[in-house]
Amino acid sequence: MDNKMCYFHFLISILLLSIFNTSSLAAPPSYNVVSFGAKPDGRTDSTKAFLSAWANACGSPRAATIYVPPGRFFLRNVAFQGPCKNNRITIRIDGTLVAPSDYHVIGNAVNWLFFEHVDGVTLNSGILDGQGTALWACKNSGKNCPSGATSMGFSNCNNIAINGLTSLNSQMYHVVFNGCNNVKLKGVKVLASGNSPNTDGVHVQLSSGVTILNTRISTGDDCVSIGPGTSNLWIENVACGPGHGISIGSLGKDLNEAGVQNVTVKTVTFTGTQNGLRIKSWGRPSNGFARNILFQNAIMKNVQNPIIIDQNYCPDNIGCPGQVSGVKISDVTYQDVHGTSATEVAVNFDCSSKYPCSRIRLEDVKLTYKNQPAAASCSHADGSASGLVQPKGCL
């Protein structure tokens, strides 16, 4: 009898242990936005449904998934706020998120889709349709128009991953990271007209540890713009064009400004862009800086300014005429840069007369203009050239 009771208790223990293990290994909760009232018809306002799905995922003590099925989901400007109770939220988008076609609806909202104070969010696939063409037309006509909304903004966020996302026709910037750490953006496509104003593909500022990989950007402004306070930025395998290139800056707009440092840009292609590899700063006093920059393995295809440092940036000659840039630029390396320039001057270093550029290095650079060696122009720039460097005679 005693043996039977022991065996019974043993079976009960095994059963309870099995139930405990099964519950602890249960799949994380998944929240389908349609279950909260979202309609995939491209017309019905689904903003509240998305916020409800977010509230459930953010409030879950375990990892959670938000699922957006195929279809077009109309959203007004929406803020996904943290902090959350977990740091593993996955947003899987199999459909398209659609902004209002009337730019007045969100044109003054700064952001269309906004994430703030979140940690550990992953966005997989999907399409963002900013429907910005009407606002571009307004701006290009010279009328009084709203500034426009950034399609997707992240502020004070950590551990963010964006995989396979497509951003179409943003009103203003496509994706912005402000005050973020440990961000990985991979396999993203950014598509907008070459005449779309202020539609930077990816903008990074006051952020550290941002990585941009395997991305294709066609837009009307900078493909990637790198603002003050950016450090440890890695950009690799990016195709840019049309657009204004990959730009550090503009820096030095403010007197007291965080600097930019430890930036690597490698294996990039520029096609028909206004600029290739650019650093620009306002021509006025500032304590900002840009240092430890590596541009490596870049191909230029009919680029107007393949390599340029412009420290006399002064749009509309307002707020800076007669002044010089205080931004200190140093330790910038251009390595293995080849291709064609659309203008005669392919290398242009126009540095600050008060704080000249220092330790600029050209290594294995070959740029041509109309099948002939291109020209170079240097002002207040100090550095060295090694290997085959064409154009010659600048540093």
C-alpha positions in Angstrom: 0.0 0.0 0.0 2.8 2.4 0.9 4.5 1.7 -2.4 1.3 2.5 -4.3 0.9 5.8 -2.4 4.5 6.7 -3.1 4.0 5.9 -6.8 0.8 8.0 -6.8 2.5 11.0 -5.3 5.3 10.6 -7.8 2.9 10.7 -10.7 1.2 13.8 -9.2 4.5 15.5 -8.9 5.4 14.7 -12.5 2.0 16.0 -13.7 2.3 19.3 -11.8 5.9 19.8 -13.0 4.7 19.2 -16.6 1.9 21.7 -16.2 4.3 24.3 -14.8 6.8 23.8 -17.6 4.1 24.0 -20.2 2.7 27.3 -18.8 6.1 28.8 -18.4 7.0 28.0 -22.0 3.7 29.1 -23.5 3.9 31.3 -26.6 4.0 35.0 -25.8 0.8 36.9 -26.2 0.0 38.2 -29.7 -2.4 41.1 -30.3 -3.9 41.4 -33.7 -5.0 45.0 -34.4 -8.1 43.8 -36.2 -9.3 42.3 -32.9 -9.3 45.8 -31.5 -11.3 47.3 -34.3 -8.8 48.2 -37.0 -10.1 48.0 -40.5 -7.9 47.1 -43.5 -9.8 49.2 -45.9 -7.5 52.3 -46.0 -10.3 54.6 -45.0 -11.5 53.8 -41.5 -9.5 55.5 -38.7 -7.7 52.6 -37.0 -5.7 54.8 -34.6 -7.5 53.8 -31.4 -7.2 50.1 -32.3 -3.5 50.4 -32.7 -3.2 52.2 -29.4 -5.2 49.5 -27.7 -3.0 46.8 -29.1 0.0 48.7 -27.9 -1.4 49.2 -24.4 -1.9 45.4 -24.1 1.6 44.6 -25.4 3.3 47.3 -23.4 1.4 46.3 -20.3 2.3 42.6 -20.6 4.9 41.3 -18.1 6.1 38.9 -20.8 7.3 39.4 -24.3 4.5 40.3 -26.7 3.7 40.7 -30.4 1.5 43.1 -32.2 0.3 41.8 -35.5 -0.8 43.9 -38.5 -2.3 41.6 -41.1 -2.4 42.4 -44.9 -4.4 45.4 -46.0 -4.2 49.2 -45.7 -4.7 50.7 -42.3 -5.4 54.4 -42.0 -3.7 56.1 -39.1 -3.6 59.6 -37.8 -0.6 60.7 -35.8 -0.1 58.2 -33.0 2.4 58.0 -30.0 3.5 54.6 -28.7 4.7 55.5 -25.2 6.8 53.7 -22.7 8.2 52.6 -20.4 6.7 49.2 -20.8 6.5 46.2 -18.4 8.6 44.1 -20.7 11.5 44.8 -23.1 10.6 42.4 -25.9 7.8 43.8 -28.1 7.7 42.7 -31.7 5.5 44.5 -34.2 5.0 42.4 -37.3 3.5 44.3 -40.2 2.2 42.3 -43.2 0.1 45.3 -44.4 0.5 49.0 -45.1 0.1 51.8 -42.7 -1.5 54.8 -44.5 -1.2 58.5 -43.4 -4.0 61.0 -44.1 -3.9 62.3 -47.7 -4.8 65.8 -46.4 -1.5 67.1 -45.2 -3.3 69.5 -42.8 -4.4 66.6 -40.6 -0.9 65.7 -39.4 1.3 68.3 -41.1 2.0 70.2 -37.8 2.3 67.1 -35.6 6.1 66.6 -35.9 5.7 62.9 -36.1 3.2 60.5 -37.7 4.2 57.4 -35.9 6.2 58.1 -32.7 7.9 55.8 -30.2 9.1 57.3 -26.9 10.8 55.9 -23.8 10.6 52.3 -25.1 13.2 49.6 -24.7 13.5 46.4 -26.8 11.1 47.0 -29.7 11.5 45.2 -33.0 9.6 46.1 -36.2 9.5 43.5 -38.9 8.6 44.2 -42.6 5.6 46.3 -43.7 5.1 49.5 -45.6 4.6 53.0 -44.3 2.8 55.3 -46.8 3.3 58.9 -45.8 1.2 60.2 -48.7 3.4 63.3 -48.8 3.2 64.3 -52.5 0.5 67.0 -51.9 2.6 68.7 -49.2 5.7 68.6 -51.4 3.8 70.3 -54.2 2.7 73.0 -51.7 6.3 73.6 -50.5 7.7 73.6 -54.0 5.1 76.2 -55.1 6.3 78.6 -52.4 3.0 78.7 -50.6 2.6 78.8 -46.8 2.5 75.1 -45.9 2.8 73.0 -42.7 6.3 71.7 -42.0 5.2 68.1 -42.4 5.4 65.1 -40.2 8.3 62.6 -39.9 6.9 59.2 -40.8 8.5 57.3 -37.9 10.3 58.9 -35.0 12.1 57.4 -32.0 13.0 59.5 -29.0 14.9 58.3 -25.9 14.6 54.7 -26.9 17.0 51.8 -26.4 17.5 48.4 -28.2 15.5 49.1 -31.3 15.5 46.8 -34.4 13.9 47.6 -37.7 14.0 44.9 -40.3 12.7 44.9 -43.9 10.5 48.0 -43.5 9.6 50.2 -46.6 8.9 53.9 -46.1 7.1 55.6 -49.0 6.6 59.3 -49.7 7.0 60.8 -46.2 5.8 64.3 -45.6 9.2 65.2 -44.1 11.9 62.9 -42.7 11.3 59.2 -43.1 12.9 57.7 -40.0 14.5 59.7 -37.1 16.4 58.5 -34.0 16.8 61.1 -31.3 18.5 60.3 -28.0 18.5 56.6 -28.7 21.0 53.8 -28.0 21.7 50.4 -29.6 19.7 50.7 -32.8 19.9 48.3 -35.8 18.2 49.1 -39.0 18.5 46.4 -41.7 17.1 45.8 -45.1 15.1 49.0 -45.2 13.8 50.7 -48.3 13.2 54.5 -48.5 11.4 55.7 -51.6 10.4 59.3 -52.4 10.8 61.6 -55.4 14.0 63.4 -56.0 12.2 66.7 -55.8 10.6 66.0 -52.4 11.8 68.6 -50.0 13.2 67.8 -46.5 12.6 64.1 -46.9 15.8 62.8 -45.3 15.9 59.0 -45.4 17.4 58.3 -41.9 18.3 61.1 -39.5 20.4 60.3 -36.4 21.1 62.8 -33.6 22.1 62.6 -29.9 22.3 58.8 -30.3 25.0 56.2 -29.9 25.4 52.7 -31.3 23.2 53.1 -34.4 23.8 50.6 -37.2 22.4 50.9 -40.7 22.8 47.9 -43.0 21.8 46.7 -46.4 19.5 49.7 -47.1 18.3 51.4 -50.3 17.4 55.1 -50.1 15.9 57.2 -52.9 14.7 60.6 -51.7 14.8 64.4 -52.1 17.2 65.2 -49.3 20.0 63.5 -47.5 19.9 59.7 -47.7 21.4 59.6 -44.2 21.8 62.8 -42.1 24.0 62.7 -39.0 23.3 65.4 -36.5 25.0 66.7 -33.3 25.6 64.3 -30.5 26.0 61.2 -32.7 28.7 58.7 -31.8 29.6 55.1 -32.7 27.5 55.1 -35.9 28.1 52.3 -38.5 26.7 52.5 -42.0 27.4 49.7 -44.4 26.1 48.5 -47.8 23.8 51.4 -48.5 22.7 52.5 -52.0 21.8 56.2 -52.2 20.2 58.0 -55.1 18.5 60.2 -55.9 19.2 62.4 -52.9 21.7 64.7 -51.3 24.2 62.0 -50.2 25.3 60.9 -46.7 25.8 64.1 -44.7 27.4 64.8 -41.3 25.6 68.0 -40.4 24.7 70.5 -40.6 26.7 71.1 -37.5 27.3 74.3 -35.6 23.9 75.9 -35.7 24.1 76.4 -32.0 26.9 77.9 -30.0 26.9 75.1 -27.4 26.5 71.8 -29.3 27.4 68.2 -28.8 30.0 66.8 -31.3 30.0 63.9 -33.7 32.6 61.1 -33.4 33.4 57.6 -34.3 31.5 57.3 -37.6 32.1 54.6 -40.2 30.5 54.7 -43.6 31.6 51.7 -45.8 30.5 49.9 -49.0 28.2 52.6 -50.2 27.1 53.6 -53.7 25.9 57.0 -54.8 24.0 57.4 -58.1 23.1 60.8 -59.5 23.2 62.5 -56.1 23.9 66.1 -55.2 26.6 65.0 -52.8 28.4 61.9 -52.0 30.3 62.0 -48.7 29.6 65.4 -47.1 30.5 67.2 -43.8 28.9 70.6 -43.4 28.7 73.2 -40.7 27.2 76.6 -40.3 29.6 79.5 -40.8 29.3 80.9 -37.3 30.7 80.4 -33.8 30.2 77.0 -32.1 32.0 74.6 -29.9 30.9 71.6 -31.9 33.2 69.1 -33.6 33.4 66.1 -36.0 36.3 63.6 -35.5 37.3 60.0 -36.1 35.3 59.6 -39.3 36.0 56.8 -41.8 34.6 56.8 -45.3 35.6 53.5 -46.9 34.8 51.7 -50.2 32.5 54.3 -51.9 31.4 54.3 -55.5 30.3 57.5 -57.2 28.2 57.5 -60.3 27.7 61.0 -61.8 27.7 62.7 -58.4 27.9 66.5 -58.3 30.1 66.7 -55.2 31.6 63.3 -54.5 33.8 64.5 -51.5 33.0 67.7 -49.8 33.6 69.5 -46.5 31.6 72.8 -46.4 32.2 74.9 -43.3 30.5 78.0 -44.8 27.0 76.7 -44.8 24.7 79.8 -44.6 21.3 79.2 -46.2 19.7 82.4 -47.5 22.7 84.3 -45.9 20.7 84.7 -42.7 22.4 84.6 -39.3 26.0 84.0 -40.4 27.4 86.4 -43.0 30.9 87.6 -42.1 31.4 84.9 -39.5 33.5 81.7 -39.5 32.6 78.2 -38.3 33.8 77.2 -34.9 33.3 73.5 -35.6 36.6 71.6 -35.4 36.9 68.8 -38.0 39.7 66.3 -37.6 40.8 62.8 -38.3 38.7 62.2 -41.4 39.8 59.4 -43.8 38.6 58.8 -47.3 39.7 55.3 -48.4 39.0 53.5 -51.6 36.7 56.1 -53.2 36.1 55.7 -57.0 33.8 56.8 -59.7 32.6 59.8 -61.7 31.9 63.4 -60.8 29.2 65.4 -62.5 31.2 68.6 -61.9 34.9 69.4 -62.5 35.8 69.8 -58.8 35.3 66.3 -57.3 37.1 67.0 -54.0 36.3 70.2 -52.2 37.6 71.0 -48.7 36.2 74.4 -47.7 37.2 74.5 -44.1 37.0 77.1 -41.3 39.7 79.8 -41.5 39.7 80.0 -37.7 39.8 76.2 -37.0 41.3 74.6 -40.2 40.5 70.9 -40.9 43.3 68.7 -39.6 44.5 65.2 -40.3 42.4 64.7 -43.4 43.6 61.6 -45.2 43.0 60.5 -48.8 43.9 56.9 -49.6 43.4 55.3 -53.0 40.9 57.8 -54.3 40.2 58.0 -58.1 37.5 60.3 -59.4 37.0 61.4 -63.0 35.0 64.1 -64.8 34.1 63.5 -68.4 36.6 60.7 -68.7 39.4 63.0 -67.5 41.0 63.5 -64.1 38.8 65.6 -61.9 40.0 68.7 -60.0 40.4 69.3 -56.3 40.0 72.5 -54.2 41.3 73.0 -50.7 40.9 75.9 -48.3 42.3 75.8 -44.7 42.7 72.0 -44.9 45.7 70.0 -43.7 46.3 66.3 -44.2 47.9 63.7 -46.4 47.5 61.6 -49.5 48.7 58.0 -50.0 48.4 55.4 -52.7 46.8 56.4 -56.0 45.0 59.7 -55.4 43.2 61.5 -58.3 42.6 64.4 -58.3 46.1 65.4 -57.0 47.7 68.5 -55.5 45.2 69.4 -52.8 46.5 68.2 -49.5 
